[in-house]
Amino acid sequence: MEVIPIQKEHAEAAGHALARAFMDDPVNTYVLPDPKRRERLLQYAFPRWVWGIARRGHAYTTPDFAGGALWRAPEASLWMWVWDQFVAGLWQAPFKLYPRELLRLRKVHAEAMGRMRASITSPHWVLDVLGVSPDRQGQGVSRRLLTPVLNEADAQGLPCYLITNKTSNLAIYNRFGFNVIQEGLMSGTDVMFYELRRLPLSERTGKENHP
C-alpha cells in the first residue's frame, strides 16, 4: 500500500477521513457531546488542521485517502505550529462553538499543551494526529502511514512523542515502539490522557517491537 505526502488538494479528502476516525474520540465527545454537531464541526476543522501541518511537508495519506498521519518536525516550535494553523484557517473554528463547548475545548487544549511542554525538553518528532477511516481499520493502514517518519526518526537518532486519549490505542502504538510515560485523568473531566514516547532504534532493546 502506497503512502503519499499530503498536498493542498488532498487536505479536504484526508481531513474528512480523519474526521470520521475521530468521531468517537473521548476529547471530541467531551467537547462536542451532540453527535450531529460533532460530525459537522469535525468535517469543517480537520481539512484545515491537515493543511496546517502539511504546509511543512510532514503529513501522509494514501492515494484513496484512507486516513492520515500528521507530524510536527523536531525544529517546529509551538508558536510555528500555531502560526501554521492560523494560516490554514483553523482560527475560525472557535467562533463556530457554543460558549460551553469553547470552554471545554480551551480546558483540554491548555492541559495537553502544558503536558507537552513539560515532557518535550529535547528535539522530538511529535505525532499530532494519526487516524484511519473506520471502514479501513485493521488493514495495516496505520503502519504504512507511520513508517516514513518513524524511519526518519531512527535515522536521525531522535525520539517520537504523542498524546492519545483512547486506552484501546495503547496496544497499537506499542507495536511501533511507543511506551507510556505519563497517564491520568484530564483535570475536571472523565477523559483519560496517555503520553507516549518512542526511543530511536539505536536506544531501544531487542525485545521491543519496531517497524
C-alpha positions in Angstrom: 0.0 0.0 0.0 1.5 3.3 -1.1 1.5 6.4 1.0 1.9 10.0 -0.3 2.8 13.3 1.2 -0.4 15.4 1.6 -0.7 18.3 -0.8 -3.1 21.2 -0.6 -5.5 19.5 -3.0 -5.6 16.4 -0.7 -6.4 18.3 2.5 -10.2 18.1 2.2 -10.4 14.3 1.5 -7.8 13.4 4.0 -9.4 15.7 6.6 -12.8 14.1 6.1 -11.3 10.6 6.7 -9.7 11.9 9.9 -13.0 13.4 11.0 -14.6 10.0 10.6 -11.8 8.4 12.5 -12.1 10.8 15.4 -15.9 10.8 15.8 -15.7 8.7 18.9 -12.5 10.2 20.3 -13.0 10.9 24.1 -11.9 14.6 23.8 -14.3 15.2 20.9 -17.2 13.6 22.7 -16.4 15.6 25.8 -16.2 18.9 23.9 -19.0 18.2 21.5 -21.5 15.8 23.1 -24.1 16.2 20.4 -23.2 13.8 17.6 -24.6 15.8 14.7 -22.7 19.0 15.8 -19.6 16.9 16.4 -19.7 15.4 12.9 -20.3 18.8 11.2 -17.6 20.6 13.1 -15.0 17.9 12.7 -15.7 17.8 9.0 -15.0 21.6 9.0 -11.9 21.6 11.2 -9.9 18.6 10.1 -9.2 19.7 6.5 -7.8 22.9 7.9 -5.8 21.0 10.5 -4.4 18.8 7.9 -3.2 21.6 5.7 -1.8 23.5 8.7 0.5 20.6 9.3 1.1 19.6 5.7 2.4 23.0 4.7 5.8 21.9 6.2 5.6 18.6 4.4 5.3 16.1 7.3 1.8 14.7 6.6 0.9 11.5 4.9 -2.2 9.8 3.4 -2.9 7.0 1.0 -4.0 7.5 -2.7 -7.6 6.6 -1.7 -7.5 8.8 1.4 -8.0 6.0 3.9 -6.6 8.2 6.8 -3.7 10.4 7.7 -0.6 10.9 9.8 0.3 14.4 10.8 3.7 15.1 12.3 5.4 18.2 13.8 9.1 18.1 13.0 11.7 18.5 15.7 12.6 22.0 14.5 8.9 23.2 14.6 8.3 25.3 17.7 4.9 25.5 19.4 4.4 29.0 18.0 5.4 27.9 14.5 2.6 25.2 14.8 0.1 27.8 16.0 1.0 30.1 13.1 0.6 27.3 10.6 -2.9 26.5 11.9 -3.8 30.2 11.7 -2.7 30.5 8.1 -4.6 27.3 7.2 -7.8 28.9 8.6 -8.3 26.9 11.8 -8.5 30.2 13.8 -12.2 30.4 12.6 -13.2 27.2 14.3 -13.7 28.5 17.8 -16.3 31.0 16.5 -18.4 28.1 15.5 -18.6 26.7 19.0 -21.2 27.4 21.7 -19.7 29.1 24.8 -19.8 25.9 26.9 -18.1 23.9 24.1 -15.4 26.6 23.7 -14.7 26.4 27.5 -14.4 22.7 27.4 -12.1 22.9 24.3 -9.9 25.5 26.0 -9.6 23.4 29.1 -8.4 20.2 27.4 -6.2 22.1 24.9 -4.4 24.1 27.6 -3.8 20.9 29.6 -2.5 19.0 26.6 -0.1 21.8 25.6 1.1 22.1 29.2 1.9 18.4 29.4 3.6 18.5 26.0 5.8 21.4 27.0 6.8 19.6 30.2 7.6 16.3 28.6 9.4 17.5 25.4 12.7 19.0 26.7 14.8 18.0 23.7 14.2 17.6 19.9 11.3 15.1 19.2 9.1 14.2 16.3 5.6 14.8 17.6 2.7 12.8 16.2 0.0 15.3 16.2 -2.7 13.2 14.6 -3.0 9.6 13.4 -6.3 8.3 12.2 -7.8 5.7 9.8 -11.4 5.8 8.4 -13.4 3.2 10.3 -14.1 1.2 7.1 -10.3 0.8 6.6 -9.2 0.0 10.1 -7.5 -3.3 10.7 -5.9 -3.4 7.2 -2.4 -2.2 8.1 -3.0 1.5 7.1 -1.6 2.9 10.3 1.7 1.1 9.8 2.1 2.4 6.3 1.2 6.0 7.4 3.7 5.9 10.3 6.6 4.3 8.6 8.1 7.2 6.7 8.7 9.4 9.8 9.5 6.5 12.1 12.3 5.6 9.7 13.5 9.2 9.5 13.4 9.5 13.3 15.5 6.3 13.6 18.0 7.6 11.0 18.3 10.9 12.9 18.5 9.2 16.3 15.5 11.1 17.6 12.6 10.1 19.8 8.9 10.5 18.9 6.1 11.7 21.2 2.3 11.6 21.2 -0.7 12.1 23.4 -3.7 9.8 23.0 -7.0 9.7 24.9 -8.1 6.2 24.0 -7.0 3.3 26.0 -7.5 1.0 23.1 -4.8 2.8 21.1 -2.1 1.8 23.5 -1.6 -1.7 22.1 -1.4 -0.3 18.6 1.2 2.3 19.5 3.2 -0.3 21.5 3.7 -2.3 18.3 5.6 0.6 16.9 7.8 1.0 19.9 5.9 3.7 21.9 5.6 3.3 25.6 3.5 5.3 28.1 5.5 7.8 30.1 2.5 9.6 31.9 -1.2 8.9 32.3 -4.2 10.1 34.2 -7.5 12.0 34.0 -7.5 15.4 32.4 -8.4 17.9 35.1 -12.1 18.2 35.9 -13.1 15.6 33.3 -13.5 11.8 33.0 -11.2 11.9 29.9 -8.0 9.8 30.2 -4.8 11.0 28.7 -1.7 9.0 27.9 1.6 10.5 26.9 3.8 8.1 24.9 7.4 8.2 23.8 9.3 6.1 21.2 13.0 6.0 21.6 15.1 5.8 18.4 16.1 2.3 17.2 19.6 2.8 18.4 18.3 3.2 22.0 15.6 0.5 22.0 16.3 -3.0 23.3 16.0 -6.0 21.0 12.9 -7.1 23.0 10.8 -4.1 21.7 8.8 -4.3 18.5 9.6 -1.9 15.8 8.6 -1.4 12.2 
